[in-house]
């Protein structure tokens, strides 16, 4: 797979994940679930914008620069700490509908992480850092969804 195919495929994965989060954002009684889905939907939209810019850059110049890709999602240790704290104060269990939605979100996050993991192993070193960063972010998303 070349860089253009990798970016184009990444855009498709990001669209799928963003659609799932957007579908569920604001639909639950739980403000925690709504916050998670809306925050992740926004972040996935930012990923789409970033990738579309990189694709345009590639098509224009045949080169790609790697700008830092930020995330609102904390690192894995912080996710674990916050999850424990949240569970101790929330007291309630998510509804069966929320669980079903989180399971759907987890499925698409796992598929997306798998794609990025494969891409990192196949592409040349000059473009690996961009996809490695996407992998780190998607794995953090996966951890948040799983924790909830």
C-alpha positions as a Markdown table, in Angstrom:
| # | Residue | x | y | z |
|---|---|---|---|---|
| 1 | Unk | 0.0 | 0.0 | 0.0 |
| 2 | Unk | 1.4 | 3.4 | -0.9 |
| 3 | Unk | 1.0 | 6.6 | 1.1 |
| 4 | Unk | -2.0 | 7.9 | -0.9 |
| 5 | Unk | -3.8 | 4.6 | -0.5 |
| 6 | Unk | -3.0 | 4.6 | 3.2 |
| 7 | Unk | -4.3 | 8.1 | 3.7 |
| 8 | Unk | -7.4 | 7.5 | 1.7 |
| 9 | Unk | -8.2 | 4.3 | 3.6 |
| 10 | Unk | -7.5 | 6.1 | 6.9 |
| 11 | Unk | -10.1 | 8.7 | 5.9 |
| 12 | Unk | -12.6 | 6.0 | 5.4 |
| 13 | Unk | -11.9 | 4.4 | 8.8 |
| 14 | Unk | -12.1 | 7.8 | 10.5 |
| 15 | Unk | -15.5 | 8.6 | 8.7 |
| 16 | Unk | -16.9 | 5.3 | 10.1 |
| 17 | Unk | -15.8 | 6.0 | 13.6 |
| 18 | Unk | -16.9 | 9.7 | 13.5 |
| 19 | Unk | -20.4 | 8.5 | 12.2 |
| 20 | Unk | -20.8 | 6.1 | 15.1 |
| 21 | Unk | -19.9 | 8.8 | 17.7 |
| 22 | Unk | -22.0 | 11.5 | 16.1 |
| 23 | Unk | -25.0 | 9.1 | 15.9 |
| 24 | Unk | -24.9 | 8.5 | 19.7 |
| 25 | Unk | -23.9 | 12.0 | 20.9 |
| 26 | Unk | -26.6 | 13.6 | 22.9 |
| 27 | Unk | -29.0 | 10.6 | 22.9 |
| 28 | Unk | -28.6 | 9.3 | 26.4 |
| 29 | Unk | -29.8 | 10.3 | 29.9 |
| 30 | Unk | -26.3 | 9.9 | 31.1 |
| 31 | Unk | -24.3 | 13.0 | 30.7 |
| 32 | Unk | -21.1 | 11.0 | 30.9 |
| 33 | Unk | -22.1 | 8.9 | 27.8 |
| 34 | Unk | -23.1 | 12.0 | 26.0 |
| 35 | Unk | -19.9 | 13.8 | 26.8 |
| 36 | Unk | -17.8 | 10.8 | 25.7 |
| 37 | Unk | -19.6 | 10.4 | 22.4 |
| 38 | Unk | -19.6 | 14.1 | 21.6 |
| 39 | Unk | -16.0 | 14.6 | 22.5 |
| 40 | Unk | -14.8 | 11.6 | 20.5 |
| 41 | Unk | -17.0 | 12.6 | 17.5 |
| 42 | Unk | -15.4 | 16.1 | 17.5 |
| 43 | Unk | -11.9 | 14.5 | 17.7 |
| 44 | Unk | -12.6 | 12.1 | 14.9 |
| 45 | Unk | -13.8 | 15.1 | 12.8 |
| 46 | Unk | -10.4 | 16.7 | 13.5 |
| 47 | Unk | -8.7 | 13.5 | 12.3 |
| 48 | Unk | -10.6 | 13.7 | 9.1 |
| 49 | Unk | -9.7 | 17.3 | 8.5 |
| 50 | Unk | -6.0 | 16.5 | 9.2 |
| 51 | Unk | -6.0 | 13.5 | 6.9 |
| 52 | Unk | -7.7 | 15.4 | 4.1 |
| 53 | Unk | -5.1 | 18.1 | 4.3 |
| 54 | Unk | -2.3 | 15.6 | 4.2 |
| 55 | Unk | -3.9 | 13.9 | 1.1 |
| 56 | Unk | -4.1 | 17.3 | -0.6 |
| 57 | Unk | -0.5 | 18.0 | 0.3 |
| 58 | Unk | 0.6 | 14.6 | -1.1 |
| 59 | Unk | -1.3 | 15.1 | -4.3 |
| 60 | Unk | 0.1 | 18.6 | -4.8 |
| 61 | Unk | 3.7 | 18.0 | -4.0 |
| 62 | Unk | 4.3 | 14.3 | -3.7 |
| 63 | Unk | 5.6 | 14.9 | -0.2 |
| 64 | Unk | 4.0 | 14.9 | 3.2 |
| 65 | Unk | 5.0 | 16.8 | 6.3 |
| 66 | Unk | 4.0 | 15.5 | 9.8 |
| 67 | Unk | 2.5 | 18.2 | 11.9 |
| 68 | Unk | 1.9 | 17.3 | 15.5 |
| 69 | Unk | -1.5 | 15.7 | 16.0 |
| 70 | Unk | -3.0 | 16.6 | 19.3 |
| 71 | Unk | -5.7 | 14.8 | 21.2 |
| 72 | Unk | -8.1 | 15.7 | 24.0 |
| 73 | Unk | -7.8 | 12.2 | 25.2 |
| 74 | Unk | -5.4 | 11.7 | 28.1 |
| 75 | Unk | -2.7 | 9.1 | 28.2 |
| 76 | Unk | -3.6 | 5.5 | 29.1 |
| 77 | Unk | -2.6 | 5.7 | 32.8 |
| 78 | Unk | -4.7 | 8.8 | 33.3 |
| 79 | Unk | -7.6 | 7.1 | 31.6 |
| 80 | Unk | -7.3 | 4.2 | 34.1 |
| 81 | Unk | -7.1 | 6.6 | 37.0 |
| 82 | Unk | -10.1 | 8.7 | 35.9 |
| 83 | Unk | -12.2 | 5.6 | 35.2 |
| 84 | Unk | -11.7 | 4.3 | 38.7 |
| 85 | Unk | -12.5 | 7.7 | 40.2 |
| 86 | Unk | -15.6 | 8.0 | 38.0 |
| 87 | Unk | -16.9 | 4.6 | 38.8 |
| 88 | Unk | -16.6 | 5.3 | 42.5 |
| 89 | Unk | -18.8 | 8.4 | 42.3 |
| 90 | Unk | -21.2 | 7.5 | 39.5 |
| 91 | Unk | -22.9 | 4.7 | 41.4 |
| 92 | Unk | -25.2 | 3.9 | 38.4 |
| 93 | Unk | -24.8 | 1.4 | 35.7 |
| 94 | Unk | -25.2 | 2.3 | 32.1 |
| 95 | Unk | -28.5 | 1.3 | 30.4 |
| 96 | Unk | -28.6 | -1.7 | 28.0 |
| 97 | Unk | -28.9 | 0.8 | 25.2 |
| 98 | Unk | -25.7 | 2.6 | 26.3 |
| 99 | Unk | -23.9 | -0.7 | 26.6 |
| 100 | Unk | -24.9 | -1.6 | 23.1 |
| 101 | Unk | -23.8 | 1.7 | 21.7 |
| 102 | Unk | -20.4 | 1.5 | 23.5 |
| 103 | Unk | -20.0 | -2.0 | 22.1 |
| 104 | Unk | -20.6 | -0.8 | 18.6 |
| 105 | Unk | -18.1 | 2.1 | 19.2 |
| 106 | Unk | -15.6 | -0.4 | 20.6 |
| 107 | Unk | -15.9 | -2.6 | 17.5 |
| 108 | Unk | -15.1 | 0.3 | 15.1 |
| 109 | Unk | -12.3 | 1.6 | 17.3 |
| 110 | Unk | -10.7 | -1.9 | 17.3 |
| 111 | Unk | -11.0 | -2.2 | 13.5 |
| 112 | Unk | -9.5 | 1.3 | 13.1 |
| 113 | Unk | -6.6 | 0.5 | 15.5 |
| 114 | Unk | -5.9 | -2.7 | 13.7 |
| 115 | Unk | -5.7 | -0.8 | 10.4 |
| 116 | Unk | -3.2 | 1.7 | 11.8 |
| 117 | Unk | -1.2 | -1.0 | 13.4 |
| 118 | Unk | -0.9 | -2.8 | 10.0 |
| 119 | Unk | 0.0 | 0.5 | 8.2 |
| 120 | Unk | 2.7 | 1.4 | 10.7 |
| 121 | Unk | 4.3 | -2.0 | 10.0 |
| 122 | Unk | 4.1 | -1.7 | 6.2 |
| 123 | Unk | 5.0 | 1.9 | 5.4 |
| 124 | Unk | 8.4 | 3.5 | 5.2 |
| 125 | Unk | 10.0 | 5.2 | 8.2 |
| 126 | Unk | 9.4 | 8.7 | 6.9 |
| 127 | Unk | 5.6 | 8.4 | 7.2 |
| 128 | Unk | 5.3 | 5.9 | 10.1 |
| 129 | Unk | 5.3 | 8.6 | 12.8 |
| 130 | Unk | 2.0 | 10.1 | 11.5 |
| 131 | Unk | 0.3 | 6.8 | 11.5 |
| 132 | Unk | 1.9 | 5.7 | 14.8 |
| 133 | Unk | 0.3 | 8.8 | 16.4 |
| 134 | Unk | -3.1 | 7.9 | 15.0 |
| 135 | Unk | -2.6 | 4.4 | 16.4 |
| 136 | Unk | -1.8 | 5.8 | 19.9 |
| 137 | Unk | -4.9 | 8.1 | 19.8 |
| 138 | Unk | -7.2 | 5.4 | 18.5 |
| 139 | Unk | -6.0 | 3.0 | 21.2 |
| 140 | Unk | -6.7 | 5.6 | 23.8 |
| 141 | Unk | -10.2 | 6.0 | 22.4 |
| 142 | Unk | -10.6 | 2.3 | 22.6 |
| 143 | Unk | -9.6 | 2.3 | 26.2 |
| 144 | Unk | -12.1 | 5.1 | 27.1 |
| 145 | Unk | -14.9 | 3.3 | 25.3 |
| 146 | Unk | -14.0 | 0.0 | 26.9 |
| 147 | Unk | -13.8 | 1.5 | 30.4 |
| 148 | Unk | -17.2 | 3.1 | 30.1 |
